[in-house]
Amino acid sequence: MSYRYALHRISLAEKRLKCKLVIRHRGGVAGGTSELTAEGKALLMKYRKVEKDLENFLKRSNELWNGD
């Protein structure tokens, strides 16, 4: 995924959620930086939990389906 596309997707998410997820600092000689806001960190933690829960669900479903 290109940087430009990723930035576009983040901007769309911020607009839909009505909150800032990333603080962007324009670069200079050393280049720019970005950091997650508190809302961005909370969203990331929720995403990781959902991802883990889904992984566990799929593992259990596979075990039941295959009789393991």
Secondary structure, 3 states (H helix, E strand, C coil): CCHHHHHHHHHHHHHHHCCCCEEEECCCCCCCEEEECHHHHHHHHHHHHHHHHHHHHHHHHHHHHHCC
